[in-house]
Amino acid sequence: MTSEDEDIKQLLTGAVPPLAAPEDRVGAVARRVGRQRRRLLAGSTFAVVLAVGLGFGGIRALGGGTTTVPALGASVDPSRWVSCEKTAPEQGLLRYHLTADEAAELPRLDDGFVPVAVVLCGQEQQRRPDGGEDMMGVERRGEDVAAIVAALRLPDEPAATEGPCFAMISGAPWLAVIDADGRWTRPGIPLGRCRASRQEFTQALRALQTTTVATWSIREVISAEAAASGCSESYKDVIAIQDTTESSPRSGTPKPFPSGPVRVCVYEVAQGRDAVGEFSHGTVLPEDRRGAIEQALLAAGPPKPCNEHASRFAVVHSVSGFDPQHYVELGGCHRIMSTGTGGTVFAQGEAALAELLDKP
């Protein structure tokens, strides 16, 4: 296989985002297609709506115009399918999501490639037995593929030239088709008149019966400890964020707790992660601590001039979710930020309040 063949193979399979590659005819066509789509989209007025299908979210910004795109024929020799985890590795923060450029460059499926299965690679959040939650990769496979293959082979519909139209940021999963020899490719998806996926494809995708064939852990989303405490795994350091705004909230006395249980969640700001705290510990306050903390909050005076950074902070709020919510620095300036009905106020905390809040 020549070096040019290798380049075309890499473009057509699209297993991972391509590195800088030598110029080739297919790539040039794809780039021209992308530019034409963007020009047509810029010249139209569209509304944007969000559509997510089959639980596999994907972002596909699709431009206008009927396009001629490369087709995948029998002469192409894609690599053999292994699995979503191995073949479709993580692609940045938007895992398994299609970008506009990628959608424009995917080759269309023609009669030379005969799929016997469709694979959907995606992710979903799953709860563990210990109460924590993980982001899991999920591979699903369907083998009754006649309808979706027929839809994939449809051409683009002519673009709408008049009347209301919506450009869909469509939910399009990371989809691959596999033939009887195990060869695979990611086919382009035909566009409708409003430059979203054709309805035939959307309907076939929704009707496709799939079986989950593999799952794997991508990352932990909520630890067992955070889940047991009722706290979030991470939380914005809202006091630090407020410091970056042009206007500061007024001084005032924090409001008392509403009736019912009160939860405190403590977070630590990791080095290099400004304004984001990671869960340290949390609990529902026993009555004696609740009373002492509420008394300290109500006795707080106006904030003192200070610019010292706090590496830990606490979020104190009603378990029921009712206002007010109190944010307290557990070091640094020991400031208190209280939000609720009537707006946001700043007050001055003390080390004694921080000690009450920071007990595991």
Secondary structure as UniProt FT lines:
FT   HELIX           3..13
FT   HELIX           25..42
FT   STRAND          47..51
FT   TURN            54..55
FT   STRAND          71..72
FT   TURN            74..75
FT   HELIX           84..87
FT   TURN            95..96
FT   HELIX           100..105
FT   STRAND          108..109
FT   TURN            111..112
FT   STRAND          115..127
FT   TURN            129..130
FT   STRAND          133..142
FT   HELIX           146..152
FT   STRAND          166..170
FT   STRAND          174..179
FT   TURN            180..181
FT   STRAND          183..185
FT   TURN            193..194
FT   HELIX           199..207
FT   STRAND          211..222
FT   HELIX           224..229
FT   STRAND          234..236
FT   HELIX           238..243
FT   STRAND          250..251
FT   STRAND          262..269
FT   TURN            271..272
FT   TURN            274..275
FT   STRAND          276..284
FT   HELIX           287..298
FT   STRAND          312..318
FT   TURN            319..320
FT   STRAND          325..329
FT   TURN            332..333
FT   STRAND          335..340
FT   TURN            341..342
FT   STRAND          343..348
FT   HELIX           351..357
//
